Amino acid sequence: MSTIQSIRGMNDILPEDAGNWQWLEAIVRRVTHRYGYQEIRLPILEPVALFQRAVGDSTDIVAKEMYDFHDKSGDHITLRPEGTSGCVRAVIEHGLCHNRTQRLWYQGPMFRYERPQKGRFRQFNQFGVETFGMAGADIDAELILMIHDIFRELGLGEHVRLELNSLGTPEERREHRKDLVAYLEKHRALLDEDSLRRLETNPLRVLDSKNPDMQEMIEAAPKLLDYLAEESASHFTRLRALLDEAGVAYVINPRLVRGLDYYTRTVFEWTTEALGSQGTVCGGGRYDGLVELFSGKPLPASGFAFGIERLLLLIETVGKLAPPSDAPDVVVTTATASLTVDAVLLGREIRHQFPTLKLLNDFTGAKLARQHQRALKSGCPLVLTLNEDNSIGVWAPADDQRSTVTRETLAGTLSKWMLNR
């Protein structure tokens, strides 16, 4: 009989790896909590029309990568390829920004049909932050400072670089687009197949090409920063001043355009050289027109997102992966198999009295020596053995200290052990 395996590009997170995820997620949640952001939980399935309008029909996400299908009622739906559009839909649907601002975060799986490779999968987990109702450069700076704090607590500060650009307003981009298209048409012979397609649908994305044969031509292309009007230029200057005051280093990258149609003004990416071609570990910016696209009412918004798998890969690559041990604090063993019920009750009693302890019962029915070997291998610092006379053996393997206590005095012994560990 053939073995059923997971779908290509969709991976299991095994117990030995789950601790790394929990460690990273705890740090990210702690930082976002300090900044006053609230969690929102979004559905995995969304209408296809949501992403066609928000992300854009010409993007690779909509044109090539969505897992879309018609359900039993005939509705055209998709597994979400990104989180911002669904968050905007929820904000509008539930009136979350009526006469107030919002700072939200979410986490969960996203889906894109593309060639699986190192740090990029068809099901990937993303952490995202979105803000609504704040138009100034100060909220853009706050988002960047939050990411800066996350990277610092993960030990990645020296391994990532912040890149900044401004995409201006749609009107400013239209002026730039006319000159850019004219320039690219003059150099049409240098464009690869992908860039020729983008020239017809989204010429700004041509500037994002990594084709080495096109780099000199791209470098000389008209720069969007030169087309910014006073308000957009002032916004970008203010953002840079705030980051300078906060001591956050950055480089201006006029070729940074991001891959989605909804961005306006500020865009940014955190990149690394440690992961080769998969160098972007976090990206975001402003999308002031996206809410208006769906509701007809203008509402400034900005946010960022990063893939958890790629961030963990970076942490492992630079040698910073040091999550806490997953070893149990206490293992309860039994001198004979007949004491299993007593062991269950003892374990429950200890968990209630000492709720911070991680306690495991050995229910294998193996001989006591084998149970002790297994407890030692787990890295457990304290082993309890329930004896037939109802006494309890206490063994600390690190210094091989052994004693015997009664059920009544066990709590005092555990309290003393926790103080001295």
Backbone torsions as a table, in degrees:
resi	resn	phi	psi	omega
1	MET	NA	131.6	-177.6
2	SER	-71.3	147.4	-179.5
3	THR	-83.9	132.1	175.8
4	ILE	-81.5	128.6	-178.8
5	GLN	-120.2	163.6	179.0
6	SER	-65.2	156.8	178.3
7	ILE	-67.6	141.1	-178.6
8	ARG	-54.8	130.2	178.6
9	GLY	83.8	4.4	177.3
10	MET	-125.7	110.9	-165.1
11	ASN	-112.4	148.7	172.3
12	ASP	-77.4	146.2	170.9
13	ILE	-105.0	105.9	-172.5
14	LEU	-80.0	160.1	-177.3
15	PRO	-53.4	-37.1	-178.4
16	GLU	-69.8	-17.1	177.8
17	ASP	-100.5	-21.1	-174.9
18	ALA	-60.9	-32.2	178.2
19	GLY	-61.2	-36.3	177.6
20	ASN	-64.3	-41.8	178.3
21	TRP	-63.2	-46.0	-178.2
22	GLN	-62.5	-39.3	178.8
23	TRP	-62.5	-48.3	-179.7
24	LEU	-64.6	-46.6	-178.4
25	GLU	-61.3	-37.2	179.5
26	ALA	-64.2	-40.4	179.1
27	ILE	-65.6	-45.1	-178.5
28	VAL	-63.6	-43.9	179.7
29	ARG	-65.4	-36.6	179.9
30	ARG	-64.5	-42.9	-179.7
31	VAL	-67.5	-45.7	179.8
32	THR	-63.8	-33.3	176.3
33	HIS	-63.7	-40.9	179.6
34	ARG	-62.1	-29.5	-179.6
35	TYR	-87.9	-0.8	175.4
36	GLY	84.3	23.9	-179.2
37	TYR	-91.1	148.8	-178.0
38	GLN	-113.0	148.6	-179.3
39	GLU	-81.2	140.2	168.9
40	ILE	-126.7	136.2	-179.5
41	ARG	-109.7	122.4	-170.5
42	LEU	-111.7	150.0	178.3
43	PRO	-68.5	152.1	178.8
44	ILE	-77.5	-33.6	178.3
45	LEU	-94.3	135.3	178.1
46	GLU	-139.1	161.5	174.4
47	PRO	-64.6	140.2	177.5
48	VAL	-58.0	-37.5	-177.5
49	ALA	-58.2	-28.5	179.8
50	LEU	-59.1	-45.0	-176.3
51	PHE	-84.1	-28.9	175.4
52	GLN	-61.1	-40.0	-179.2
53	ARG	-81.3	-40.8	-173.7
54	ALA	-81.0	-50.4	-174.8
55	VAL	-81.8	-36.1	177.9
56	GLY	110.4	133.1	-179.4
57	ASP	-62.4	-26.9	-174.6
58	SER	-83.8	-9.0	-179.0
59	THR	-75.4	155.6	177.8
60	ASP	-62.8	-32.9	-178.2
61	ILE	-58.2	-50.6	-177.3
62	VAL	-77.8	-40.6	-174.2
63	ALA	-73.4	-32.7	-170.7
64	LYS	-127.6	-29.8	-159.8
65	GLU	-108.0	-10.4	-174.7
66	MET	-75.4	141.3	170.2
67	TYR	-89.1	85.3	-175.9
68	ASP	-113.3	151.8	-178.7
69	PHE	-162.7	167.8	175.2
70	HIS	-98.9	128.5	-179.6
71	ASP	-81.9	-174.0	-173.0
72	LYS	-65.9	-20.9	176.9
73	SER	-93.6	1.0	178.7
74	GLY	90.2	0.5	178.0
75	ASP	-71.9	138.7	179.0
76	HIS	-89.4	108.6	-174.4
77	ILE	-127.2	168.9	-177.8
78	THR	-148.0	151.8	166.2
79	LEU	-70.6	131.6	-171.6
80	ARG	-61.0	129.0	177.1
81	PRO	-89.7	-15.0	178.1
82	GLU	-159.9	168.7	-169.4
83	GLY	-101.8	-23.5	-173.8
84	THR	-61.5	-45.3	-176.3
85	SER	-61.6	-43.5	178.2
86	GLY	-65.0	-35.9	178.6
87	CYS	-67.3	-41.4	176.4
88	VAL	-62.5	-43.3	177.8
89	ARG	-57.9	-43.7	-179.9
90	ALA	-66.5	-39.9	179.7
91	VAL	-61.6	-43.6	179.7
92	ILE	-69.7	-47.6	-175.0
93	GLU	-60.0	-36.6	-175.1
94	HIS	-105.1	7.9	176.5
95	GLY	59.9	38.4	-174.0
96	LEU	-71.1	-17.0	-177.6
97	CYS	-111.5	21.6	177.9
98	HIS	-70.5	108.1	179.5
99	ASN	59.7	29.2	177.4
100	ARG	-159.7	165.0	175.4
101	THR	-96.5	165.7	178.1
102	GLN	-138.4	139.8	170.5
103	ARG	-124.4	111.9	-171.8
104	LEU	-126.3	152.0	170.9
105	TRP	-136.7	155.1	179.4
106	TYR	-146.8	164.8	180.0
107	GLN	-151.9	143.9	176.3
108	GLY	158.4	-179.1	-176.2
109	PRO	-77.1	142.5	171.4
110	MET	-122.3	162.4	-172.6
111	PHE	-137.5	127.7	175.4
112	ARG	-142.7	130.2	178.7
113	TYR	-84.4	98.8	177.1
114	GLU	-146.9	170.8	-176.9
115	ARG	-68.2	117.5	179.2
116	PRO	-62.9	139.6	177.5
117	GLN	-154.5	177.4	-175.9
118	LYS	-56.5	120.3	178.2
119	GLY	79.6	3.5	179.6
120	ARG	-139.0	121.5	-175.8
121	PHE	-129.2	166.5	179.3
122	ARG	-76.2	-33.7	165.3
123	GLN	-110.6	118.3	-179.8
124	PHE	-131.8	155.0	-177.7
125	ASN	-104.2	134.2	-173.4
126	GLN	-126.4	142.1	170.4
127	PHE	-110.1	126.9	-177.6
128	GLY	-132.5	153.1	177.2
129	VAL	-130.7	134.1	178.8
130	GLU	-132.8	140.9	176.7
131	THR	-124.2	147.4	-176.4
132	PHE	-137.2	139.6	174.1
133	GLY	92.4	8.5	-178.3
134	MET	-127.7	118.7	-170.4
135	ALA	-99.5	-12.4	-171.3
136	GLY	-82.2	169.1	176.5
137	ALA	-70.7	-16.4	-178.1
138	ASP	-65.1	-38.2	179.1
139	ILE	-72.4	-33.1	174.0
140	ASP	-60.6	-43.3	179.3
141	ALA	-64.5	-39.8	179.9
142	GLU	-61.9	-42.0	177.7
143	LEU	-59.8	-44.0	-179.8
144	ILE	-66.5	-39.5	177.7
145	LEU	-65.3	-35.4	177.6
146	MET	-63.5	-46.2	177.6
147	ILE	-62.2	-41.1	178.1
148	HIS	-57.2	-42.6	179.4
149	ASP	-67.2	-38.9	177.9
150	ILE	-61.9	-47.9	-179.7
151	PHE	-63.6	-36.4	178.9
152	ARG	-64.0	-45.1	-178.8
153	GLU	-70.3	-23.4	176.0
154	LEU	-85.6	-3.2	-179.8
155	GLY	78.1	24.6	-174.7
156	LEU	-108.1	3.0	-173.1
157	GLY	-51.2	-40.9	-176.8
158	GLU	-84.8	-2.9	-175.9
159	HIS	-108.3	0.5	-179.6
160	VAL	-127.8	156.7	-179.1
161	ARG	-133.7	135.7	178.9
162	LEU	-90.4	127.0	175.2
163	GLU	-115.1	136.7	-176.1
164	LEU	-123.1	149.7	170.1
165	ASN	-157.4	169.1	172.1
166	SER	-126.2	130.6	177.3
167	LEU	-95.6	1.4	178.1
168	GLY	63.9	-158.3	179.1
169	THR	-98.5	166.8	176.4
170	PRO	-55.6	-37.8	179.4
171	GLU	-64.3	-43.2	179.1
172	GLU	-66.4	-35.7	178.4
173	ARG	-68.7	-33.9	178.2
174	ARG	-63.7	-41.0	176.9
175	GLU	-63.1	-44.7	178.8
176	HIS	-64.5	-40.3	-177.3
177	ARG	-59.3	-41.4	-179.4
178	LYS	-58.2	-47.0	-178.7
179	ASP	-71.2	-36.1	-179.8
180	LEU	-65.3	-45.8	179.6
181	VAL	-60.7	-43.5	178.6
182	ALA	-60.5	-41.2	179.5
183	TYR	-65.5	-46.1	-177.6
184	LEU	-66.6	-35.0	177.4
185	GLU	-62.4	-36.2	177.4
186	LYS	-64.6	-27.0	-178.3
187	HIS	-112.7	30.9	-175.7
188	ARG	-57.8	-35.0	-178.3
189	ALA	-63.2	-22.0	-179.2
190	LEU	-87.6	-13.3	-173.8
191	LEU	-77.1	137.0	174.7
192	ASP	-81.6	178.0	-174.8
193	GLU	-60.3	-42.2	-179.2
194	ASP	-65.3	-40.4	-179.8
195	SER	-70.2	-33.6	175.8
196	LEU	-63.3	-39.0	176.8
197	ARG	-65.7	-43.0	-179.7
198	ARG	-68.3	-29.1	177.6
199	LEU	-59.3	-33.5	179.9
200	GLU	-83.8	-28.1	-172.4
201	THR	-109.0	-45.1	-176.0
202	ASN	-151.2	77.3	-172.6
203	PRO	-60.1	-25.1	179.3
204	LEU	-60.5	-31.6	-179.4
205	ARG	-69.2	-18.1	176.4
206	VAL	-59.6	-33.1	-179.3
207	LEU	-66.2	-16.7	-178.4
208	ASP	-91.0	1.1	-176.8
209	SER	-64.4	141.5	177.9
210	LYS	-100.7	5.9	-179.8
211	ASN	-61.8	116.6	-176.6
212	PRO	-62.6	-26.7	-178.8
213	ASP	-73.5	-12.3	-177.2
214	MET	-106.5	-4.8	-170.2
215	GLN	-64.5	-40.2	-179.9
216	GLU	-65.2	-40.6	178.6
217	MET	-66.3	-41.9	179.8
218	ILE	-65.4	-39.3	-178.3
219	GLU	-60.8	-30.4	-177.7
220	ALA	-93.2	1.9	-177.9
221	ALA	-70.9	156.8	176.5
222	PRO	-56.1	136.3	-176.9
223	LYS	-100.0	132.6	-177.4
224	LEU	-62.0	-31.0	179.3
225	LEU	-57.8	-28.4	-179.9
226	ASP	-76.8	-7.6	-177.1
227	TYR	-107.0	3.0	-177.9
228	LEU	-71.5	133.1	173.7
229	ALA	-79.0	178.4	-170.8
230	GLU	-58.2	-43.9	-175.6
231	GLU	-66.9	-44.3	179.1
232	SER	-66.9	-40.8	178.9
233	ALA	-64.0	-39.6	178.8
234	SER	-65.4	-40.0	178.0
235	HIS	-59.8	-45.5	-178.4
236	PHE	-67.3	-39.3	178.1
237	THR	-64.6	-41.6	178.9
238	ARG	-63.2	-42.4	178.4
239	LEU	-60.4	-45.9	-179.9
240	ARG	-63.1	-38.9	178.9
241	ALA	-63.8	-41.1	178.6
242	LEU	-63.8	-42.8	179.2
243	LEU	-67.1	-37.2	176.9
244	ASP	-62.7	-43.7	179.0
245	GLU	-62.8	-35.3	-178.7
246	ALA	-82.4	-6.8	179.0
247	GLY	76.0	26.7	179.0
248	VAL	-96.0	118.1	-178.8
249	ALA	-76.2	147.9	179.4
250	TYR	-157.0	164.7	171.1
251	VAL	-126.8	145.0	176.2
252	ILE	-87.6	123.7	-179.8
253	ASN	-118.4	96.7	-176.7
254	PRO	-65.5	-11.2	178.9
255	ARG	-93.8	-1.5	-179.8
256	LEU	-76.2	115.2	-176.6
257	VAL	-123.3	-15.5	-174.0
258	ARG	64.1	164.4	-171.0
259	GLY	-99.3	3.2	-173.9
260	LEU	-117.7	147.3	-172.7
261	ASP	-73.7	-17.6	-168.0
262	TYR	-85.1	-2.6	-176.4
263	TYR	-73.9	143.8	173.6
264	THR	-138.2	147.4	179.1
265	ARG	54.3	-119.4	-170.2
266	THR	-61.6	127.7	165.9
267	VAL	-132.0	147.7	179.4
268	PHE	-150.8	155.1	174.3
269	GLU	-140.7	144.9	168.1
270	TRP	-103.4	122.8	-175.4
271	THR	-121.1	163.8	178.2
272	THR	-141.6	152.8	175.0
273	GLU	-96.1	-1.7	-174.3
274	ALA	-80.4	-14.9	-175.3
275	LEU	-112.3	17.3	178.2
276	GLY	66.0	-131.6	-175.3
277	SER	-69.9	-21.7	178.3
278	GLN	-88.7	59.5	-168.4
279	GLY	-86.0	-14.0	-179.7
280	THR	-86.2	122.5	-178.6
281	VAL	-111.5	-11.7	177.2
282	CYS	-161.3	141.0	179.2
283	GLY	-148.6	155.2	179.1
284	GLY	-178.5	-165.8	179.8
285	GLY	154.7	-163.0	-178.2
286	ARG	-94.5	149.1	174.6
287	TYR	-143.3	63.9	-171.1
288	ASP	-62.8	-25.4	-176.5
289	GLY	-94.1	-1.6	-171.8
290	LEU	-71.0	-42.8	179.2
291	VAL	-63.5	-42.3	179.6
292	GLU	-62.7	-32.3	178.9
293	LEU	-58.3	-33.8	-177.6
294	PHE	-99.3	-33.3	-173.4
295	SER	-106.0	-16.7	-175.9
296	GLY	82.0	-3.7	-179.9
297	LYS	-113.9	128.9	-178.8
298	PRO	-68.2	140.5	176.9
299	LEU	-154.3	113.3	179.5
300	PRO	-63.7	146.5	-178.0
301	ALA	-155.4	153.9	177.7
302	SER	-157.3	161.4	-179.0
303	GLY	-176.2	-174.4	176.5
304	PHE	-155.8	167.7	176.0
305	ALA	-154.4	153.3	171.8
306	PHE	-141.6	150.7	177.1
307	GLY	-83.7	129.3	-176.5
308	ILE	-69.2	-40.1	179.9
309	GLU	-59.7	-44.8	-178.0
310	ARG	-68.3	-36.1	178.7
311	LEU	-66.7	-41.5	176.4
312	LEU	-63.6	-37.9	177.4
313	LEU	-62.0	-42.1	177.8
314	LEU	-63.9	-44.8	-179.7
315	ILE	-59.7	-42.5	179.1
316	GLU	-68.1	-40.2	-177.1
317	THR	-63.7	-39.1	-177.9
318	VAL	-92.4	5.8	173.4
319	GLY	77.3	27.4	-178.2
320	LYS	-104.4	5.2	-176.4
321	LEU	-78.7	105.3	-177.2
322	ALA	-142.1	59.4	179.1
323	PRO	-69.9	160.6	179.5
324	PRO	-63.6	155.7	179.5
325	SER	-63.1	143.9	177.9
326	ASP	-97.5	11.0	-178.4
327	ALA	-67.8	146.5	175.7
328	PRO	-68.9	153.8	175.7
329	ASP	-79.2	-36.7	-175.8
330	VAL	-138.9	136.9	170.9
331	VAL	-118.2	130.0	177.8
332	VAL	-100.4	123.1	177.6
333	THR	-115.5	168.4	-179.1
334	THR	-130.9	141.6	178.9
335	ALA	-67.3	-31.7	176.8
336	THR	-140.5	157.9	-178.4
337	ALA	-66.2	-21.2	-178.1
338	SER	-69.7	-11.2	-177.1
339	LEU	-95.0	12.6	-175.5
340	THR	-59.2	-45.1	-179.1
341	VAL	-61.7	-44.3	177.5
342	ASP	-60.6	-37.3	179.4
343	ALA	-65.8	-39.7	177.3
344	VAL	-60.0	-46.4	-178.2
345	LEU	-67.9	-37.8	177.7
346	LEU	-63.8	-44.7	178.5
347	GLY	-60.2	-42.6	179.3
348	ARG	-63.2	-41.4	-179.9
349	GLU	-62.4	-43.5	-179.4
350	ILE	-66.3	-41.5	-179.9
351	ARG	-62.3	-36.3	178.6
352	HIS	-71.6	-38.7	-178.8
353	GLN	-76.3	-31.8	-176.1
354	PHE	-131.0	76.5	-172.2
355	PRO	-67.4	-12.4	179.0
356	THR	-86.7	-11.1	-178.6
357	LEU	-80.8	142.7	170.8
358	LYS	-98.8	114.5	-174.0
359	LEU	-119.3	134.2	176.1
360	LEU	-119.8	137.9	171.0
361	ASN	-96.7	135.7	175.6
362	ASP	-88.3	104.6	-177.4
363	PHE	-105.0	23.9	-174.9
364	THR	-77.1	-20.0	-176.4
365	GLY	75.0	10.3	179.9
366	ALA	-74.6	167.3	176.1
367	LYS	-62.8	155.1	-173.4
368	LEU	-57.9	-40.7	-179.8
369	ALA	-60.2	-39.4	179.3
370	ARG	-68.5	-38.5	176.6
371	GLN	-61.5	-41.8	179.5
372	HIS	-66.3	-37.6	177.5
373	GLN	-62.0	-42.2	-179.4
374	ARG	-66.4	-40.8	178.1
375	ALA	-63.4	-41.3	179.0
376	LEU	-63.4	-41.6	-178.7
377	LYS	-66.3	-29.3	-179.2
378	SER	-71.5	-13.5	-176.6
379	GLY	85.2	11.6	-177.8
380	CYS	-65.5	131.3	-178.6
381	PRO	-84.2	-11.8	-178.3
382	LEU	-145.6	130.4	179.9
383	VAL	-119.9	129.1	175.5
384	LEU	-109.3	137.2	178.1
385	THR	-122.5	121.1	178.3
386	LEU	-86.1	118.7	-176.4
387	ASN	-96.6	164.8	-177.2
388	GLU	-65.9	-27.5	178.9
389	ASP	-85.1	12.1	178.0
390	ASN	74.9	4.6	172.4
391	SER	-79.8	164.4	-177.5
392	ILE	-126.4	121.7	174.9
393	GLY	-81.5	136.1	-179.9
394	VAL	-118.4	123.6	-177.0
395	TRP	-132.7	123.1	174.0
396	ALA	-104.1	99.8	-172.7
397	PRO	-59.6	-29.9	-174.6
398	ALA	-58.4	-43.8	178.3
399	ASP	-117.2	11.6	177.3
400	ASP	54.7	38.1	174.9
401	GLN	-83.5	131.4	-177.8
402	ARG	-130.7	142.1	176.0
403	SER	-154.2	169.0	177.4
404	THR	-127.8	132.3	-178.3
405	VAL	-129.0	170.1	174.9
406	THR	-96.2	169.4	178.7
407	ARG	-61.6	-34.1	-177.8
408	GLU	-72.8	-31.3	-176.8
409	THR	-97.3	-1.9	-176.9
410	LEU	-61.3	-41.4	-177.6
411	ALA	-59.9	-42.0	178.3
412	GLY	-65.0	-39.4	178.1
413	THR	-63.8	-42.9	178.8
414	LEU	-66.6	-38.3	178.1
415	SER	-61.1	-44.9	179.8
416	LYS	-64.8	-40.3	179.7
417	TRP	-63.6	-40.7	-178.9
418	MET	-67.4	-33.1	178.1
419	LEU	-69.2	-32.5	-174.1
420	ASN	-96.9	-6.8	-175.1
421	ARG	-72.9	NA	NA
